[in-house]
Structure formats: structure tokens, C-alpha cells
């Protein structure tokens, strides 16, 4: 999943993060972030460029502060990627190493008063399924409201750990259970269910 992210070049980044040398620390956890203020721009490519511009020209940082960002439609963008030194600070696991080196930071493109989308959560679930690292909110590392209550509460449920159960094959219905062309009887509970 992370390998399929839209590259900094393709979203129009100012900096070429692909040329940054990797740090000496291995990332072993996720630190989730939100935008903070509401995201009013609907084009996620413009959102990426705006955030990067603010980080560089507004904050004076050396580049986009996060490894990855997830748009409301579930599109995954690569910022720093696997390069350490993200925006979060603090030593969560008390190993003497700042979490901006060990934590893979992921920004959700939503803010105060906005609901996170199912598509964005499903993208993170897919990332997690590939790399099941422990998941934390930015507020676990630093005194901040980030990543907002909705994401933080979602982290606590650990719902992202559950593998989705999707099937591309239609349900095979025992013909004896059919009530008519529109309904069948559920074999476990006996309720009438619609055939769609």
C-alpha cells in the first residue's frame, strides 16, 4: 500500500523527498495526525502543496512534516515517506530515542468539526495490514489535541486490526431457503432477507 502512494513529484512538492537520505533508526510504530483547522480545499493535491508551503515558509521547517497523508477519498500521498524526523516529538516508549525518528507519521486530511471518512480509514487499515506496527495518536507523544478525538477514539478501538471480509463471489443460496424471487430465509436466524 505504501509503495502505491502518490509521489512528491507527482503531487507537485517543492522539495524532492526521494533524495533525502534515510535515517539510522528503523520505524516501528505509527503516529497519526490530523490537519487541526478544517480542510476547506477539496483538491487533495492542492492540500498537500498548501501544507508543504506552510511547513517550509510558515513554520521554517525543512519540508513537509509527515511521512504520508491520506485524503478523504482514501488517496494516499507520500511526503517524507520512510525518512525519519517527522513533526512529532517525545519519547513514547522511553528508549531514549525521539519518536520523530521511530514513528512513521501519517496525516489525515481533515480537521476540527469535520468527520473522517470511511475511505480514509480503510486506506489506513490497508497500510496497517501490510505493517502491523503499534498505532498511537500525536497526543500520546506530545501535549496536543492532535489527531482529534474521532481518530484518537478510533485508535483505542483497534478496529484497524480487523481484516475486512470481502468476497467477490456472490452468496450461494440454497434454493430450499428461497421464499420467492425477492426473499430468502436466513438459515441461522430464520429471518426473511431480501435478495439484491
Beta strands, then each sheet from edge to edge (+ up, - down):
strand 1: 29-36
strand 2: 68-70
strand 3: 76-78
strand 4: 103-111
strand 5: 134-137
strand 6: 183-185
strand 7: 192-194
sheet 1: 3+ 2- 4- 1- 5-
sheet 2: 6+ 7-
end
